[in-house]
Amino acid sequence: MEDIEAPHHMLLLRNFMSQGLVHNQPLLYASPSREPRAFLGTLPSPVLPKDDKSRDQETEHEKGLRIAWQYRKYFGEHDQNIGVQRDGKPEYCNDFDLRKPLERHFLSSQNIDCISLQSSSNLASFSGRCSTFLAQLSRYDGNITCAGRIAIQSFFSPQCEYSNMEWEMLSFIRSLKGMVRSSNAVAVITFPPSLVSPSFSKRWQHLADTLLSVRAIPGIPLYQ
């Protein structure tokens, strides 16, 4: 549930999307913007782990890891079976620096699908795009190394042509929930509760597996 006073929900959405791209996971992003791909340029970059040793003493192993990372950066390694590792162990969660944009090589993946909700004439076509995306992530094909993420921003925004079709939107969310549960994927949807009726908002909340209501604290800056 979005906060009308401050865009805190955007921080959660950006971190969610960045974490997936860092792990080379397929991403579907939908927004009411005419150019949704431009939003990818605002995604934060992961914070590099601090070395407890002296920074002026680099071991051969550390140097090798740094060189390997550069090769991955410039030659585009996109193996889904290789995750981010630290001390030889896979790292599934990162801290992100909101002041530093995500490096371009993460955004050049062919597994990123951006959809403008303004150009989707109806929910059936949007549902079809989601179904096509999730078809490559079937939970029953034995491939548990590949997971995907769906991020839908401001789903009830007035820019969407179907923003006044409450029951159709509920039907879409129910359908998407079923598709996600039968795939190796997770979806995050943000919506402005101030633009929907209280009864519709309650129904929407009951459909969610996890509900977050984000509100600003008066007097506290956004990035504090």
N, C-alpha and C positions, 0 to 999 in steps of 0.2 A: 504494500500500500504506500503510494507516494506521498511525500510531504509537500504541501503547497507553499510552505514558507522557505524551504531550502532544498537543494537537489541532493540530499544525502543518499537517496536511493540510487543515484547515478554512480556513486562510489562503489556500492555493492555490485552493481551490474558490471562496471568496468573491471573490478577485481575478478569477478566470476569469469568473464570472457578472457582476460589476460592469462589466468591460470590454465585454462584449457589450451590456449595457443602455445604457451610455454611447453606443454606436454604434447604438442602436435596432435591435439584432438580435433576432430571435425567440429565446425561451428556454424550454426545458422543464427543470423541476427536479423530481426525485423523491427522496424521503427516507422513512425509516421513521417519521418523526414523524406524529402525527395531524393536525397543522396545519402543513403544509410552507410555506405562504405566510408564516407568521410569521418564517421564516428570512430572508426578503427584507429585513426591518428591520435585520438585522445586516450587510448588505453595505456595504463602505467607499465613501467618496466620493473622486473623483479629486482630486489635488492641483493647484491652480491654478498655472500657470507664473509664476515670479517675474519681475518687470520689472526689467531692468538699469538703467533710467532712474530718476530721482528719482520717488518715489511721489506727490509733491505737484504734479507736472506731468503732466497728462493731455491728450494730443493729441485733436483732434477725431475722428481715426480710431479711437482707443482708446475714446473715449466712445460712438461709434456702435456699436462691437462690443459694449460692455457693455449698451447699450440693446437691441440685437438679441437678446442672450442672455436678457434679462429677458422680452422678448416670447415667445421660444421656451419659456421656463420656464412662463409663466402661460397661454399659449394652446395648448400642447401640439403642437408641431411634430414630426411623426413621419415625415418624408420619408426613406426608406431611401437615397436618392441623396446625401444631405447628411451628411457625417461631421464629426467634430470637427476643426477646423482651427487652425493656429498659424502666423502669418506668411504666411497665404494658402496654406499647404500642408497636405494632410490628415495628421492625426496618428492612427496606428493603435495606439499603445501609450501607456498612462498610468501614472503613479505614483499610488498610493492611500494615503489617510490612514486608518489603521485606527481612529483615535479619532473620526472623523466619519462618521455614517451617510449613505448615498446619499440624495439629495434625492427627495422623494415623487413628483415628476412623472416620474421615470424608472420608478417602480414602477407607475404607472397605465396602462401600455401594455396594449393588448389582445393583444399578442403574447407574453404570459407565461402559461405553463401549469404549474401546480403539481400534483404527484401524490403522494398518500400511499401508500407501499408496503404499509401495513397494510390499506388498503381495496381493494387489488388482489388479488382472490381467487386469481388464477393468473397465470402469466407470459404466457399468450396474450393476456389483456386488456391487460396493460402493453405488450406488443409492438405491439398494435394502436394504442395511444395514440402510441407512438413513430413508427409508420408514418404515421399521420395527420399528425403534426407535420412529418415530413420530406417528405411529399408536396408541401408548399408551397415546398420548397427544391430542386426538381429541378435537377440539374446540366446537363440537356440542353434546358432551355427558353430558353437564351440570356441569362438574367438572372443576371449574375455580381455584381451590386451588392448582392444580398441574401444574407446568410449567417446560419446559425442555430447555436445551441449547446445541447447536452444535458448536464446535470450530474446525475449519480446518486450520492447519498451513502450510504455504508455499505450496499452492495448485499447483503451476506451477513449483515446484522444479524439477531439472533434474533427481532426484532419482525416480520420478514417471514414469512408463513405457509409460503412455499416455501423457506426457508433451508436445509432439509435435502435439497433436490432438486438435488444437485450437477450431474448430467448435464443436467438441464433448464436450469439457469442457464448452463452452458457453451454450450448450443445457442442460448440467447437472446443471449448476447454475440456469438457467431459471426454470428447473423442481424442484430443491430444493426450490427456492423462492416460487413457488406455493404450495408445500407441507407445508412449514413453515407457510404460510398465512392461511392455513386451520387447523392449530393446535395451541395449547398453547405453543409455542416455539419460540426461537430466535436463529439466526445463525450468527457467526462471521467467516469470511474467510480472511486470510492474503495471499498476493502473492507478489513476487518480480517483480516490473514493469520493471526492467532493463533486465529481461530475456524474455520478451514478445515483440511483435511488437507494435508500437504505435497505430495502428488501433485496434488491439485486446485489448489493455489496455483500450482504449476509450469505446469500446463495453462493456467490463467488468464493467467499472465504471458506465455506464448508467443503468446496471442491479441492482446496489446496491440501497437499500433504504437510507442508510447513508454511505458516503464515508469519510474515514480518511486517509490523506497522512501524514505519520510520518517521520520527518526529524530531524537529530541531529543538535544541535546548537554548532558550533565549540568552543572549550575551556571550555565547561560546562560538568562536569562529569555526568555519566549516572544516579547515585543515588542521585544527589544533590537536 
